[in-house]
Structures are given as C-alpha cells and as structure tokens.
Amino acid sequence: MSGRRAPLRPDGVQALRGGGSLRPAASGAPNFSCLVAARCGGVGKTLFAKILEEALRRSGIAPQMAAVDTEAGGFQFSKLGHQRSDVTELTIAPNFSDVTSGHGENLLDHWDRLAPVLRRKNVIVDFGANVIGSFLGWAQAAQPIRSLDILPVNIAIPLTMSEQAAADTLTLLGRIIEAQQDMRIGRIVVVMNEVHGAVRRPGPYMRILNIVVRSRGIPVMRLRQGPLQPLEEGISLSELATINLDTYCGRLGTRDVVRAAAELQAMKKWVETSIATIRFVGLAPGSGTF
C-alpha cells in the first residue's frame, strides 16, 4: 500500500486472542483498591483517580491516594502530588526502562515499596505515563500473590478517542493477561475519556478494542464531555457538591452570574453522572453494578 502509513501493531493483541479471562477474581470482604494506568500521558488518569475517590467517599469509604511516577526531569512530586499533600509518593528512578531489561533484583528493588500499599484496602494508585508496564514486570518477577497477602486490585485504563490510545490499551490488556497469574486482579474497566470530545468514526484499532472488550465482558464506561474549568481553578470535587453560586463566582473572579450558574450546574451534573457510571461498572459500591 504505497503512500499509506504502516498500521500500528500493539504487541498485546496476540495475548488477547489467546486464553485467559479478565473476569473479576474471587474476593472476601469488599475492597475497592484500583490502579489507574495507561501506556501514554494526557488520557485523563489523574482526573479519573480523583472522580473515583469522590465516588468512594460518597459511599462512606475513605480511600488512600498514592501516585507512581519517575523522577525524570527533576520532578519531586507526581501530577497528583503537586495538586494535594495527602498523596503517598512512590517515585522510581528515571532509568526504570533500563532497569526492567536488566537484572531482576534491581526490578524488585524499584517496586517493593508498592507491595505494602497493595496490602491495604481501598487504595487508589495513579500511575504516571508508561509506568504500568514496569509494574506488571515486577508482578511477574516478584510474584506477590505467592508470598504476600495482596488483596484483589481493580485496574482502570483511561484512553482518549485516538487510534494510538486504542492500540496502547490493547497492548496493556495483553500485558495484564500475562501478569494475572502473579497478582490478584479484580475488575478491569476501560474508561473512554470523551471530556474533550468523542470520535464519530472509530478507526480500526478502536473497532478491535470494542470487539475485545465485548467478547471478554470487560466493562466500559465513558467520561462524557463536560465543563472542567472549576477543577482547573482548584475547586475540588467534594467542594462542588456544596458550593453556592456566590462562593463559586468569588473563586473564579467573575461577575457573569448567569454564565457561572449554568457552568456550575453543568459541572455538578457531570460529576453526578460520572459517579453513577463508576458505581455501575463496579469500581465503587452502589446499586445496579455491572
């Protein structure tokens, strides 16, 4: 096919065609720990982690927040850690990609700090871009399910409506299948992030992803398009539930009361809809779960 780009080849497709199941693992007492991860940045991982936290809080659960990121570029905190102070930071060395291809003991040293976190209940871990692959490599090398009392953990995979994101998600699902015997995986949920718009005509890898999730019974939820200015201005999701119009206008520094009222109402509705969907797919307790 001259003049056309070679198709993307996500290396997880072959594993997805094989055996294995992504159905929830058996568990004892309810645990809503969740890893929020993707192979690329800019897909809404941190946003989803915060919405999931709010969903759990509204169900009477106080989740612990953790973030995993590299120290590349001299950053001392993850994106989530920059936004709040109650985050457990689990940084790994900037050369983690070299470490993962090296000696297995080095890989264990990088990730052993995460093991105690995974033994707790109701922990939300926000993974930086392309860090999840190293974690799954650790799980296969350390096999924590055999030596530690690791609780079942859910995995949420946000993606935007792009072919590259769909290909990356297929690859990640393949890696999860390979590692599922070495750690307790609960629900896997694909999160279609449509906050900045949806794709009208999905490409080939988005269509493949749709086929895969349907055939394996993987829940898919959508974050619909919504006004995110309140969050960008530093208003938390918990504040949105009770904030009044005057306070909202003061925080945004606007006198356009009509526009602010419409925006605030739309944002509250967006949060409520997102939380209801999170409950429906089983990442938080609530009625009508998937």
Buried (B, 14 or more C-beta within 10 A) or exposed (E): EEEEEEEBEBEBBEBBEEEBEBEBBEEEEEBBBBBBBBBBEEBBBBBBBBBBBBBBBBBEBEBBBBBBBBEEEEBEBBBBBEBEEEBBBBBBBEBBBEBBEEEBEBBEBBBEBBBEBBBBEBBBBBBBBBBBBBBBBBBBBBBBBEEBEBBBBBBBBBBBBBBBBBBBBBBBBBBBBBBBEBBBBBBBBBBBBBBEEBBEEBBEBBEBBBEBBEEBEBBBBBBBEBBEEBBEEEBBBBBBEEBEEEEBBEBBEEEEEEEBEEBBEEBBEBBEBBBBBBBBBBBBBBEEBB
